[in-house]
Structure formats: structure tokens, C-alpha cells
Amino acid sequence: MTEFFTPVAVLCAVTAVTLAGLGKGGFSGLGMLSTPLLAFAVGPVTAAAIMLPVLMLQDVASIWNYRAEFDRRNLVILIPPGLVGILIGYGLAAHLSEAAVGIALGAISVAFAGRSLLLLLARRATAAPSRPSMPFGWLCGAGAGFTSMVAHAGGPPFQIFVLPQRLPRNIYVGTSVIFFGVMNWVKAIAYIALGQVTTGSLGAALLLAPVAVAATYAGIWLVRRVDQERFYLVTYSLLMLVGLKLLWDGLSVIVAS
């Protein structure tokens, strides 16, 4: 873990944890940029191992603040298949191409976010919230658990199911932080079993803990003061950017190989 204490690594780590905290506070999408950013300095495996305890700590803060604001139906639909998705990701961890997962996830995210942004900007999305079917929710829940396990990238499948419902802003955020809080704490068992969590990664996460908590509360404070229409515009835009980033990363790996 000596590479973690270089100036570049420290800068990347603080920035990554800040982005993750803002994401946990409610700006969904920002958090998905954190692990790739840290991976730039310390490598993807080490970055994922450091970020998981950080995310778990941020989950505690965000769940406490949104403990009374969530949609029970969505959690009932999404959490059980999400746990199945984690189990599948654990079983296939040694055989999966992270690049291929990223390309597929990125393409779906860009298509969904692009359509949603067009509707929102045309002011048609506000008039007709939709409630996707339960089987589609099971698919999205499993996808969120699976991609969260293999790449800390469970946001897009979750958003594809929940965003069209146009939930009140705080209910959407609360549902998101509870869902991913459950996923991350269960995921920790799989990461430990795979040997990806070490004393070094836990030590690095502990050093980042103050920044992690402060960033989470900053995100919560900001989200509660953003107009609901602007919030959804920002969320769809972030999903688009994350999808493009996933596509770029996956295609770059394939081209390089």
C-alpha cells in the first residue's frame, strides 16, 4: 500500500471520496466516478478495496439522514434480486471481463439518459410519470447487484427502474441510499471471501473517513436545497456522463488488448 501515500494518490483519493460522498448525499452518478479516479493512482483492485469501506461508512451517514424518506415498494422489489446479483457476481468474479460489463452498462445508460433528457427538456416527462413492471424491477435489481459487485457500478440499473417513477426528490434519494447501503454491506462479505479487503486497504479507508463523512453531509445539505426539476436534470445528465465514461473505459481496454 506504499503507492497510496504518493501525492498523486492522496489527491485522487480525497477527490474520489468527496465525489462518493456527494453521490451518497443524493447526487447519484458522481459516486460512480470515484473508483475509476482512484484506480488511476493505485490500480483497480486496490481502489475497489479502499472504496468499499468508505462507501459503507457513508451509507451509515446517508441512511440515518434519509431513514424516514424512502419508497418501500421499490425496496421490496429491488433488494432480493439485488442480493442474487451479488451472489452471481461473486461466483463469476474470476471469469468476467470488466471491460465487457462496462460497455454493456454504458450503452444502456447513455440510451436511457439521452431519451429521458430529451423528454425532460421538452417538458413532457413531468406530465407522465410511469411505474415499470415488477418483473422489470427484478431484472434491474439483479443487474444493480451484479454490476455493483463486479465494478461498484450499480447505479444505472437502479436508476433505469426508479427514475421514470418521478418520485419526490428526497424519497428517490432515500430509496437509493438504503438500497445501496444493503448492497455494500452484503458485498463486503464477498470481498472478504475473495481476499480483496486487507489491513492496508482498511487503513487507507480509515484515513479517508473524515473526508468521507464531511462530503456525505455536504451532499445531503446541497440536495435538500436543489429544485426538484433541476435535481432530475442533473441526475439524468450525470447518468449520461457515467455511461459515456463506462463506454470509454471498456472500449479503451479492448482496443489496447
TORKOL-4160 file (C-alpha; in steps of 0.2 Angstrom, whole numbers, padded with zeros to 4 digits, m for minus):
257
<pt num="1" X="0000" Y="0000" Z="0000"/>
<pt num="2" X="0015" Y="0012" Z="m0001"/>
<pt num="3" X="0008" Y="0018" Z="m0018"/>
<pt num="4" X="m0006" Y="0025" Z="m0008"/>
<pt num="5" X="0005" Y="0038" Z="0000"/>
<pt num="6" X="0011" Y="0047" Z="m0015"/>
<pt num="7" X="0005" Y="0065" Z="m0018"/>
<pt num="8" X="m0005" Y="0059" Z="m0034"/>
<pt num="9" X="m0013" Y="0045" Z="m0025"/>
<pt num="10" X="m0018" Y="0056" Z="m0010"/>
<pt num="11" X="m0025" Y="0069" Z="m0022"/>
<pt num="12" X="m0035" Y="0056" Z="m0031"/>
<pt num="13" X="m0041" Y="0048" Z="m0015"/>
<pt num="14" X="m0048" Y="0064" Z="m0007"/>
<pt num="15" X="m0056" Y="0069" Z="m0024"/>
<pt num="16" X="m0064" Y="0051" Z="m0026"/>
<pt num="17" X="m0070" Y="0051" Z="m0008"/>
<pt num="18" X="m0078" Y="0068" Z="m0010"/>
<pt num="19" X="m0087" Y="0063" Z="m0026"/>
<pt num="20" X="m0093" Y="0047" Z="m0017"/>
<pt num="21" X="m0099" Y="0057" Z="m0003"/>
<pt num="22" X="m0109" Y="0069" Z="m0014"/>
<pt num="23" X="m0116" Y="0054" Z="m0023"/>
<pt num="24" X="m0121" Y="0047" Z="m0006"/>
<pt num="25" X="m0129" Y="0063" Z="m0002"/>
<pt num="26" X="m0140" Y="0062" Z="m0017"/>
<pt num="27" X="m0131" Y="0067" Z="m0032"/>
<pt num="28" X="m0132" Y="0050" Z="m0040"/>
<pt num="29" X="m0119" Y="0047" Z="m0053"/>
<pt num="30" X="m0105" Y="0056" Z="m0045"/>
<pt num="31" X="m0101" Y="0041" Z="m0034"/>
<pt num="32" X="m0098" Y="0030" Z="m0049"/>
<pt num="33" X="m0083" Y="0041" Z="m0054"/>
<pt num="34" X="m0074" Y="0038" Z="m0038"/>
<pt num="35" X="m0067" Y="0021" Z="m0040"/>
<pt num="36" X="m0060" Y="0024" Z="m0058"/>
<pt num="37" X="m0052" Y="0040" Z="m0052"/>
<pt num="38" X="m0043" Y="0031" Z="m0038"/>
<pt num="39" X="m0039" Y="0017" Z="m0049"/>
<pt num="40" X="m0029" Y="0029" Z="m0059"/>
<pt num="41" X="m0017" Y="0031" Z="m0045"/>
<pt num="42" X="m0017" Y="0014" Z="m0036"/>
<pt num="43" X="m0024" Y="0001" Z="m0048"/>
<pt num="44" X="m0042" Y="m0005" Z="m0050"/>
<pt num="45" X="m0041" Y="m0019" Z="m0037"/>
<pt num="46" X="m0034" Y="m0009" Z="m0023"/>
<pt num="47" X="m0045" Y="0006" Z="m0027"/>
<pt num="48" X="m0061" Y="m0005" Z="m0026"/>
<pt num="49" X="m0054" Y="m0012" Z="m0009"/>
<pt num="50" X="m0051" Y="0005" Z="m0002"/>
<pt num="51" X="m0068" Y="0012" Z="m0008"/>
<pt num="52" X="m0079" Y="m0001" Z="m0001"/>
<pt num="53" X="m0076" Y="0003" Z="0017"/>
<pt num="54" X="m0078" Y="0021" Z="0013"/>
<pt num="55" X="m0094" Y="0018" Z="0005"/>
<pt num="56" X="m0100" Y="0008" Z="0019"/>
<pt num="57" X="m0096" Y="0022" Z="0031"/>
<pt num="58" X="m0105" Y="0034" Z="0020"/>
<pt num="59" X="m0120" Y="0023" Z="0019"/>
<pt num="60" X="m0122" Y="0024" Z="0038"/>
<pt num="61" X="m0122" Y="0043" Z="0037"/>
<pt num="62" X="m0134" Y="0044" Z="0022"/>
<pt num="63" X="m0146" Y="0031" Z="0028"/>
<pt num="64" X="m0148" Y="0040" Z="0045"/>
<pt num="65" X="m0152" Y="0056" Z="0037"/>
<pt num="66" X="m0165" Y="0048" Z="0025"/>
<pt num="67" X="m0171" Y="0035" Z="0037"/>
<pt num="68" X="m0189" Y="0041" Z="0036"/>
<pt num="69" X="m0189" Y="0046" Z="0017"/>
<pt num="70" X="m0190" Y="0031" Z="0005"/>
<pt num="71" X="m0201" Y="0021" Z="m0006"/>
<pt num="72" X="m0205" Y="0004" Z="0002"/>
<pt num="73" X="m0212" Y="m0004" Z="m0014"/>
<pt num="74" X="m0196" Y="m0001" Z="m0023"/>
<pt num="75" X="m0185" Y="m0008" Z="m0010"/>
<pt num="76" X="m0196" Y="m0024" Z="m0008"/>
<pt num="77" X="m0195" Y="m0026" Z="m0027"/>
<pt num="78" X="m0176" Y="m0022" Z="m0029"/>
<pt num="79" X="m0167" Y="m0029" Z="m0014"/>
<pt num="80" X="m0170" Y="m0048" Z="m0016"/>
<pt num="81" X="m0164" Y="m0049" Z="m0034"/>
<pt num="82" X="m0150" Y="m0037" Z="m0030"/>
<pt num="83" X="m0143" Y="m0049" Z="m0017"/>
<pt num="84" X="m0145" Y="m0063" Z="m0030"/>
<pt num="85" X="m0135" Y="m0052" Z="m0042"/>
<pt num="86" X="m0121" Y="m0050" Z="m0029"/>
<pt num="87" X="m0121" Y="m0069" Z="m0027"/>
<pt num="88" X="m0119" Y="m0071" Z="m0046"/>
<pt num="89" X="m0106" Y="m0058" Z="m0047"/>
<pt num="90" X="m0096" Y="m0067" Z="m0033"/>
<pt num="91" X="m0097" Y="m0083" Z="m0042"/>
<pt num="92" X="m0091" Y="m0076" Z="m0059"/>
<pt num="93" X="m0078" Y="m0064" Z="m0052"/>
<pt num="94" X="m0064" Y="m0074" Z="m0059"/>
<pt num="95" X="m0071" Y="m0076" Z="m0076"/>
<pt num="96" X="m0079" Y="m0059" Z="m0080"/>
<pt num="97" X="m0072" Y="m0046" Z="m0092"/>
<pt num="98" X="m0074" Y="m0029" Z="m0083"/>
<pt num="99" X="m0072" Y="m0020" Z="m0099"/>
<pt num="100" X="m0087" Y="m0030" Z="m0107"/>
<pt num="101" X="m0098" Y="m0027" Z="m0092"/>
<pt num="102" X="m0094" Y="m0008" Z="m0093"/>
<pt num="103" X="m0098" Y="m0007" Z="m0112"/>
<pt num="104" X="m0115" Y="m0015" Z="m0110"/>
<pt num="105" X="m0119" Y="m0005" Z="m0095"/>
<pt num="106" X="m0113" Y="0011" Z="m0103"/>
<pt num="107" X="m0123" Y="0009" Z="m0119"/>
<pt num="108" X="m0139" Y="0006" Z="m0109"/>
<pt num="109" X="m0136" Y="0021" Z="m0098"/>
<pt num="110" X="m0132" Y="0033" Z="m0112"/>
<pt num="111" X="m0148" Y="0027" Z="m0122"/>
<pt num="112" X="m0159" Y="0029" Z="m0107"/>
<pt num="113" X="m0152" Y="0045" Z="m0101"/>
<pt num="114" X="m0152" Y="0053" Z="m0118"/>
<pt num="115" X="m0171" Y="0049" Z="m0120"/>
<pt num="116" X="m0175" Y="0055" Z="m0103"/>
<pt num="117" X="m0166" Y="0071" Z="m0105"/>
<pt num="118" X="m0175" Y="0074" Z="m0122"/>
<pt num="119" X="m0191" Y="0071" Z="m0113"/>
<pt num="120" X="m0187" Y="0082" Z="m0098"/>
<pt num="121" X="m0181" Y="0096" Z="m0109"/>
<pt num="122" X="m0196" Y="0095" Z="m0119"/>
<pt num="123" X="m0206" Y="0096" Z="m0103"/>
<pt num="124" X="m0216" Y="0081" Z="m0107"/>
<pt num="125" X="m0208" Y="0070" Z="m0094"/>
<pt num="126" X="m0216" Y="0080" Z="m0079"/>
<pt num="127" X="m0234" Y="0076" Z="m0085"/>
<pt num="128" X="m0232" Y="0057" Z="m0086"/>
<pt num="129" X="m0223" Y="0048" Z="m0073"/>
<pt num="130" X="m0223" Y="0029" Z="m0076"/>
<pt num="131" X="m0221" Y="0014" Z="m0065"/>
<pt num="132" X="m0211" Y="0000" Z="m0073"/>
<pt num="133" X="m0217" Y="m0018" Z="m0070"/>
<pt num="134" X="m0212" Y="m0029" Z="m0056"/>
<pt num="135" X="m0203" Y="m0042" Z="m0067"/>
<pt num="136" X="m0193" Y="m0027" Z="m0075"/>
<pt num="137" X="m0189" Y="m0022" Z="m0057"/>
<pt num="138" X="m0182" Y="m0039" Z="m0053"/>
<pt num="139" X="m0171" Y="m0038" Z="m0068"/>
<pt num="140" X="m0165" Y="m0021" Z="m0064"/>
<pt num="141" X="m0162" Y="m0026" Z="m0046"/>
<pt num="142" X="m0151" Y="m0041" Z="m0051"/>
<pt num="143" X="m0142" Y="m0030" Z="m0063"/>
<pt num="144" X="m0138" Y="m0017" Z="m0050"/>
<pt num="145" X="m0132" Y="m0030" Z="m0038"/>
<pt num="146" X="m0121" Y="m0039" Z="m0051"/>
<pt num="147" X="m0113" Y="m0023" Z="m0058"/>
<pt num="148" X="m0111" Y="m0016" Z="m0040"/>
<pt num="149" X="m0102" Y="m0032" Z="m0036"/>
<pt num="150" X="m0090" Y="m0033" Z="m0051"/>
<pt num="151" X="m0087" Y="m0014" Z="m0054"/>
<pt num="152" X="m0095" Y="m0003" Z="m0040"/>
<pt num="153" X="m0107" Y="0002" Z="m0054"/>
<pt num="154" X="m0124" Y="m0002" Z="m0049"/>
<pt num="155" X="m0132" Y="0015" Z="m0051"/>
<pt num="156" X="m0138" Y="0014" Z="m0069"/>
<pt num="157" X="m0149" Y="m0002" Z="m0067"/>
<pt num="158" X="m0156" Y="0006" Z="m0051"/>
<pt num="159" X="m0160" Y="0022" Z="m0060"/>
<pt num="160" X="m0167" Y="0015" Z="m0075"/>
<pt num="161" X="m0181" Y="0007" Z="m0064"/>
<pt num="162" X="m0183" Y="0021" Z="m0052"/>
<pt num="163" X="m0181" Y="0037" Z="m0061"/>
<pt num="164" X="m0196" Y="0035" Z="m0073"/>
<pt num="165" X="m0207" Y="0035" Z="m0057"/>
<pt num="166" X="m0203" Y="0053" Z="m0054"/>
<pt num="167" X="m0203" Y="0050" Z="m0035"/>
<pt num="168" X="m0201" Y="0066" Z="m0024"/>
<pt num="169" X="m0183" Y="0071" Z="m0023"/>
<pt num="170" X="m0180" Y="0065" Z="m0005"/>
<pt num="171" X="m0190" Y="0049" Z="m0007"/>
<pt num="172" X="m0179" Y="0045" Z="m0023"/>
<pt num="173" X="m0163" Y="0049" Z="m0013"/>
<pt num="174" X="m0168" Y="0039" Z="0002"/>
<pt num="175" X="m0173" Y="0024" Z="m0008"/>
<pt num="176" X="m0156" Y="0024" Z="m0017"/>
<pt num="177" X="m0146" Y="0026" Z="m0001"/>
<pt num="178" X="m0155" Y="0012" Z="0008"/>
<pt num="179" X="m0154" Y="0000" Z="m0007"/>
<pt num="180" X="m0135" Y="0003" Z="m0010"/>
<pt num="181" X="m0132" Y="0003" Z="0009"/>
<pt num="182" X="m0139" Y="m0015" Z="0009"/>
<pt num="183" X="m0129" Y="m0020" Z="m0006"/>
<pt num="184" X="m0112" Y="m0013" Z="0000"/>
<pt num="185" X="m0114" Y="m0021" Z="0017"/>
<pt num="186" X="m0118" Y="m0038" Z="0009"/>
<pt num="187" X="m0104" Y="m0036" Z="m0004"/>
<pt num="188" X="m0091" Y="m0034" Z="0010"/>
<pt num="189" X="m0094" Y="m0052" Z="0014"/>
<pt num="190" X="m0090" Y="m0057" Z="m0004"/>
<pt num="191" X="m0075" Y="m0045" Z="m0005"/>
<pt num="192" X="m0068" Y="m0053" Z="0011"/>
<pt num="193" X="m0070" Y="m0070" Z="0005"/>
<pt num="194" X="m0061" Y="m0066" Z="m0012"/>
<pt num="195" X="m0047" Y="m0059" Z="m0001"/>
<pt num="196" X="m0049" Y="m0041" Z="m0008"/>
<pt num="197" X="m0050" Y="m0032" Z="0008"/>
<pt num="198" X="m0034" Y="m0031" Z="0018"/>
<pt num="199" X="m0027" Y="m0022" Z="0033"/>
<pt num="200" X="m0019" Y="m0010" Z="0021"/>
<pt num="201" X="m0035" Y="m0005" Z="0012"/>
<pt num="202" X="m0044" Y="m0004" Z="0028"/>
<pt num="203" X="m0030" Y="0008" Z="0035"/>
<pt num="204" X="m0031" Y="0019" Z="0020"/>
<pt num="205" X="m0050" Y="0019" Z="0021"/>
<pt num="206" X="m0049" Y="0024" Z="0039"/>
<pt num="207" X="m0038" Y="0039" Z="0035"/>
<pt num="208" X="m0051" Y="0045" Z="0022"/>
<pt num="209" X="m0065" Y="0043" Z="0034"/>
<pt num="210" X="m0066" Y="0061" Z="0040"/>
<pt num="211" X="m0067" Y="0067" Z="0022"/>
<pt num="212" X="m0080" Y="0053" Z="0018"/>
<pt num="213" X="m0092" Y="0059" Z="0031"/>
<pt num="214" X="m0090" Y="0078" Z="0028"/>
<pt num="215" X="m0093" Y="0075" Z="0009"/>
<pt num="216" X="m0108" Y="0065" Z="0013"/>
<pt num="217" X="m0116" Y="0078" Z="0024"/>
<pt num="218" X="m0111" Y="0091" Z="0011"/>
<pt num="219" X="m0121" Y="0081" Z="m0002"/>
<pt num="220" X="m0136" Y="0080" Z="0009"/>
<pt num="221" X="m0136" Y="0098" Z="0013"/>
<pt num="222" X="m0135" Y="0103" Z="m0006"/>
<pt num="223" X="m0148" Y="0090" Z="m0012"/>
<pt num="224" X="m0161" Y="0097" Z="0000"/>
<pt num="225" X="m0159" Y="0114" Z="m0007"/>
<pt num="226" X="m0160" Y="0110" Z="m0026"/>
<pt num="227" X="m0176" Y="0112" Z="m0035"/>
<pt num="228" X="m0184" Y="0095" Z="m0040"/>
<pt num="229" X="m0184" Y="0098" Z="m0058"/>
<pt num="230" X="m0166" Y="0104" Z="m0058"/>
<pt num="231" X="m0162" Y="0089" Z="m0047"/>
<pt num="232" X="m0169" Y="0077" Z="m0061"/>
<pt num="233" X="m0160" Y="0086" Z="m0074"/>
<pt num="234" X="m0143" Y="0085" Z="m0065"/>
<pt num="235" X="m0146" Y="0066" Z="m0061"/>
<pt num="236" X="m0150" Y="0062" Z="m0079"/>
<pt num="237" X="m0135" Y="0072" Z="m0085"/>
<pt num="238" X="m0124" Y="0063" Z="m0073"/>
<pt num="239" X="m0131" Y="0046" Z="m0079"/>
<pt num="240" X="m0126" Y="0051" Z="m0096"/>
<pt num="241" X="m0109" Y="0056" Z="m0092"/>
<pt num="242" X="m0106" Y="0040" Z="m0082"/>
<pt num="243" X="m0112" Y="0029" Z="m0096"/>
<pt num="244" X="m0100" Y="0038" Z="m0108"/>
<pt num="245" X="m0086" Y="0035" Z="m0095"/>
<pt num="246" X="m0090" Y="0017" Z="m0094"/>
<pt num="247" X="m0091" Y="0015" Z="m0113"/>
<pt num="248" X="m0074" Y="0024" Z="m0115"/>
<pt num="249" X="m0065" Y="0014" Z="m0101"/>
<pt num="250" X="m0072" Y="m0003" Z="m0109"/>
<pt num="251" X="m0068" Y="0001" Z="m0127"/>
<pt num="252" X="m0050" Y="0008" Z="m0122"/>
<pt num="253" X="m0046" Y="m0009" Z="m0113"/>
<pt num="254" X="m0052" Y="m0019" Z="m0128"/>
<pt num="255" X="m0043" Y="m0008" Z="m0141"/>
<pt num="256" X="m0027" Y="m0009" Z="m0130"/>
<pt num="257" X="m0028" Y="m0028" Z="m0129"/>
